[in-house]
Amino acid sequence: MPQETLKQQLQQLHHTLQQHPDLDEESRELLQSIATDIANQPTDQASAHDLNDQVQQQAIRFEQQHPALSEVLKQILDTLNRIGV
């Protein structure tokens, strides 16, 4: 079940990115990279920890200017934690 939830959240992230053309290119590329890393789900503990840190940092970064994007990232982080990534 969490895998399906994660897939839906990744789709929501892509949709939200499309709705925010005002994001700078660096932010957009970083978020797309994070989405790719999540979809590939790291198998080793260090990579999983780095991914969690990246998602959390971006959620905090976008909290003020892009609250919808921040919320999606927080949901993804929660799901990753529930599945042990």
N, C-alpha and C positions, 0 to 999 in steps of 0.2 A: 504494500500500500504506500509506504513512504516513497518508493521509487516512482510510482505514478504521480504522486504529489509533486515530487521534484521535477519531473518532466513538465507538468503543467506550469510550475513556477518559472521554469526556464523559458517556456513559451510566453508567459506573461512578461518576463524580463525583456525578451526580444520585442514584444509589442510595445512596451513602455519606452524602450529605446527609440523606436520609430516615431513615437509621439513627442519626443524631445529633440527636435533638430537643433536646438540651441546649445546642446552639449558640445564642448570642444572635442576636437578629433582625438586627443590623447585620452580623455575620459571614455569616449565611445570605444576606442580600441581596447582599453583596459577592461571595460565591462564585457566586451565580446570575448576577450581572452579568458576572463573568469568563467563566463558561460560555457566556453569550450572545455575548460579544465573540470568544471562541475559535471558536464555531460560525460567526460572520460573517467570520472571518479578515481582519484589517486588511490593506489593500493598500499603504499607505504605510509607510515605514521607521520613522518616529517613533511611529506608533500600534502597530506590531509590537513595538518596543522597550519601550514603556510596558506593553503586555500582558505581555510576558515578565517585566518587573520586578514587576508585580502578582502574577503567579502565584508567582514566587519568594518574594516577601515573605509571601504567605499560607502557603506551604509551611513556611517557617521559623516563622511565628507559631503554626501548629497542631501543630508537631512534638512538643511535650511532652504536650498535653492530648488531641489527636486524631491519633495517629500514622497511622491508616489513611487519614484525609483528607489528611494531609501527603504520604503516599506516592503517592496518586492524583495530587495536584498536581505532584509531582516527575516522575511519568511523563508527564504532559501537557506539562510544560516541556521534557522531553527530546524528545518528539515534535515540538513546535513548533520546536525548534532544528534537528531533522533535516530539516524541510520548509522551513526558511529564514524562519520567521516570527519 
